[in-house]
Amino acid sequence: MIRTQIQLPEKDYLALREAAHRAGRSLADCVREAVAQYLARPTPGDKVLSHAGRFAPQPAEELKDHDEWWAEAILEKREQ
């Protein structure tokens, strides 16, 4: 584990400290849980990519400009 420091607004710190105390947990444990939940959230790009491949491909000549741009964005994201 890596030790780090953060700064919180006093109001948030006091509320977090009280919540940790009520739960019988350390403040650090509550912060670690919050960070883990934050990192587990899907990003907006993940939602777009989840639809890729769900529909039949269209011939390139039938694509509208915005469809072509969307397809290119998905391909670029996959290459990263």
N, C-alpha and C positions, 0 to 999 in steps of 0.2 A: 504494500500500500504506500502511496505517496502522500506526504503531508503537504497541505496547502492552507492558505489563509484567504478568507473572503471578508468583505465588508457588507453589512446589512443595515438598512435603516433601523433605528432603535425600536420602532414600533414592531417591525417584523421579527427582530431578534427576540424581543420580550414575548411575543405571541408564540414563536417557535419553541423557546425555552419552556414556556408553560405547557404547551402541547406535549413536548417530550417528557416533561415531568409527570403529567397525567397518565401518559402511556407507559411510564416506567422504563423509558429508553433514554439513551444519551442524545444530546443535540446533534452530535456528529453522525450518529446512526440515522436520524431523521433526515439530515441533509443528504447523506448517501442514497437513501431511498428516493428522495425527491429527484436527485440527479439521474438515477437509474430510470425512473418513470419518464422524465423529460427526454432522455436519449432513446427510449423505446417507442416514442411517438412517431408515426409515419410523417415523412416530409411531404410537402405538396407535390413534388415530382414523383414520389412513390405512387400516388393515386393515379396519375396519368399513365405511368408505365404499367400499372396493373391491368389496364385495358388493352394494351398492345397484344396483337395476335388473336383477339377475341372475335374479330369480324373478318369476313372474306376480303382478300385484297382486291383492289380495283385497278384496272389498267391505268398506267401513268397518264395517258392522254385524257382520262376522265377525271383526274384529280383537279380540284379547284386550288387556287394559290394557297389558301389557308390550310388545306389538307396536306399539301406538299410540304409546307413549312413545319407542320406538326410532325409529319413522318420523319423529316430531317432532324428535328429536335430529339425525337425518340432514338434514332440511330446514333446521334452524337452522345446521348446519355449512356447508351449501352457500351460505347467505346471507351468511356472514362473508367 
